[in-house]
Amino acid sequence: MATAPSDPIAALTQIGFDVQYLSHAKSILNAEFAPQLVELAGVLTGVRLPITEIIGSGGGETPFTQRTRRALAALDWRKHNFVIGKTIDGVQREATSHEVDHVKWVDGVGTLGCEIEWNNKDPFFDRDLENYKRLHTEGAISVGIIITRGASLQAALWDMVHRFAISRGIVDFASLAAAGVTPTPKQKTSIQARVDRGVPFAEAWTDNFVSNKFGAATTHWEKLQARVTRGVGNPCPLLNIGLPASIVVFDPGPVEQIDEEPEVPTPPP
């Protein structure tokens, strides 16, 4: 019988997660933060994303993201606002703040920062990576971690949403509403225009939904790779993790719309 790898993050790759270490992050994490890697991998191994939460997602945080945040917070990965100031002759001249959603302090070792970018606008990656760079330069964090939609999940979204539509018998706006989904007037116009051209309703709605909610300009693995490839965040050691398609489960429950306004990224100071 094969034994599980001792590296808990390597175990994630065996179940489809994307994993990327940059700037010696692997050596630092495995040598100095092994228990914290076990915590992180344990939370991620247990995540499940019901298809109804994908369909109900709006601009705010999904229940899936909130559950993941609570699981990390329960292990003392907590939100923290780092304030870095400059003092001249005892007088503070300037200060910058850098908020990180999940920070883990390890006495005598160092500090980890972790951000979850499930479905924000992709400039959030610039903010996170630049924050990590500054915090690492000042000695505030040892490694920065970003968790986002992985390549397999991003690629599978259309098929998953279309499968939902077919399984729920969605063939028109009435059946879509019965499933708990109400497009905006603009979205309805776009969907109807495609239906009028002969596209099946389920396909027209799926195209519109995926492009509006999970389009190319949102936070996912490819957009993160574009940043780190051109050196954003360098030389901060980074661990990037992409959530796989395998976390999605097709639950029979109702869709609950989430209508919060999306957060606007603050440009790095």
N, C-alpha and C positions, 0 to 999 in steps of 0.2 A: 504494500500500500504506500502511495506517495505521501510524503510529509509536507505539511504546509510550510511555505517559506518563512524564515525568521523575520524578514522585513515586512511589516504589516502593510506598507504602501505597495510593495511588490505584489502582495496578495490581491490588492485592488485591481491591478492590471489583469489578473487572471479572470476577473469577472467583468471585464470590459471598460474599466475606467481609463481615461487618458491620464498619464502622469508625466510630468516634466520637471526635472531639477535643473537649476541654473546657478552659476557662480558658486560652486562647491556646496550647495545646499544639502545634497545627499550626505556628504561626509559629516557636515555639521549636525544634521538632524539625527543620523544614526549613532553618532558618537556621543552627543550631548543631550538629545531630547527623545530617546527611545520610548520612554513611558508616554510621552505626549503624542508620539506617532501612533501608539496603540490606541489612545483615546480617540484621536481623529479618525483613524481607520475604522474603529468600532462604530462611531456615529455614522460614517458614510456607508458602511456595509449594511446598516440597518435601514437606510432611507428607502421609502417607497412613495411613488408619485401617482395617485389615482388620475385616470384620464379625465375625470370630471373636474379636477382642479386645473388641469391644463385648459379645458374648454371654458371654465369659469373665470380664468385669469384676466384681470384688468391691468391697470397701471400700478397698482400697489403690490405689496408682498402677498404671495399666495400662502395658504395654510401650510403647504409643503415647506416653504422657506421658513415660516415661523416655527414649525416643529423642529427643523434642523437647528435653528438658532437656540431654541430652548434646550435641546439636547447638549449643545456645546456649552451653554451657560451653566447647565447643571454640573458640568465638569470644570467649572471655574474658568472657562474661556469667555471673558466678559468685555463689554464695550468700555472703551477708555479714550479720553481726549488728551493726547500728548500736547503739552504747551512748551515750546522752545523759545526762550527769551535771550536778548542781548543786554548786558548791563555794563555801563561805563561809569567808573568812580561811584559805584553804589546806586546809580540811577538807571532804571530800566528804560532802554531806548526803543525797543521794539520786541514784539513777540508774535509767533505764528503758532497756530494750533492744527493738529492733525488727528482727526477722529478715526479710530479703527473699531470695527464692529465686534471683533473677538480677539482679545489679548490674553495670552497665557504667560504668567510670570513663573519662572523656576528659580528659586533661591540659589545663589551661588553659581548659576549657569548662564542664564540669559532670558530673553523674552521673545515670544512668537507673536506675530500679528496675522490675523486671518480675515479675509473678506469673502462674502458669498455674493456673487453677481449672477443670479439666476436669470433675470430677464430685465435688465436695465438698458438704457441707451449706451452704445459702446464707448463714448467718451469717459464713462466711469472707469474703464480700464486705465486710461491715462492718469486719472486722479489717484487711483489706488497705487499704481506703480511709482508715480512721482512721490507720493507720500512715503511709501516704503523706502525709496532711495534716500530721501531726506532723513527719515528716522534712523536708518542704518548708518548713515554718515555721522549722525550725532550720537551713535551708540545706544539708541533707545530700543532697537529691536535687533535680534540676531538673524532671523529669517522671516520673509514675508510669504504668506500663503494666499492663493486665490482659487476659489472653487466656482466653476461655471458650467454651463451646458457643454457636454462633450460632443465630439464630432459625430459619433453614432446616434446620439439623441437628436441633434440638430437635423441630421440627414433623414431620420425616421419620422419627424413630426408630421409631415404631410400625410403619410400613409396611416399614422395613428389617428389623426383627426378624421380622415376619410373613413377609416374603419368604425370610428364612433358614429359618424353620420349614418352609415349603412346599417349598423347594428340597432340604432334607435329609430330606423325607418324615416329618416329626414328626407322629404321629397318636395317640400315647399315651406314658406314662411310660417304657416300654421303649425306644421309638425316640428319645425325648428323651435318655435315658441313653447310647444308642449314639452320639448326636451329641456327647457329652461334657458334658452339662448335668445336674446333679442338684439339683433344688429342695430347700429345707428342708422338714421335715414340715409346718410351718404353711403354706408356699406350696403344697405338694401338696394339702392339705385345701381351700384356697381354689380352686385350679384344678379339682379334682374336683367341687366343689360347682357350679361353672359348667357343667362338662361334663354333670353330671346334669340340669341345666336345659335342655340341648339346644344349648349353645354348642359349636362345633367345637373339638377339643382345641388345635389350633394357635392359634386365636384366643384361647382362654381362657389359654393359657400366655403368649402375647404380651402380653395385658392385664396379667397379673400381673407379668411380668418388667419391662416398661417402667415401670409404676407404682412398683415396688420399687426399681429401680436408677436410674431417670432421671426421677423424679417432679418435681412442681412445686416442692418445697422443696429442690431441689439447685441447684448453681451453673450458670446458663445466662443467655442474653442478657436475657430479660425481667426476671429477678430483679436483674441488675446495673442495668438501666435504672430499676427502681423505686428503687434506692438513690441513683443520681446525680440523678434528677429531684427528690428531696427534699433534695438538697444534701449528702449524705454524702461526705466527702472534700474538699469545696470549702474553700479556693480552690486546692488543688494542681492544676497542669496535668495532665490525664489523656489517655491514648490507650487506648481500649477496643477490643478486636478480638474478633469472634465467628467461630469456625470454621464453615465451611459444610458442607452435606450432601455436597458434591462430593468431600470428602476420603475418604469411605468407599468401600472397594473390597470386592467380594464374592469373597473368596479361598476355595479349596476345602479348606484345611487343617483340622486338628482344633482343637477348642475346648480351651483349657487354662484351668482354673478358677484365679482369683486370689482368695485367701481372706483377705488381710490385713485387720486391723481398721481402720476409718476413723479418720483423725486428728480430734482434737477441737479446735475453734478456741479459742484463748486470748483472753479478752475484752481489748480495748485497755486499757492502764493509764490 
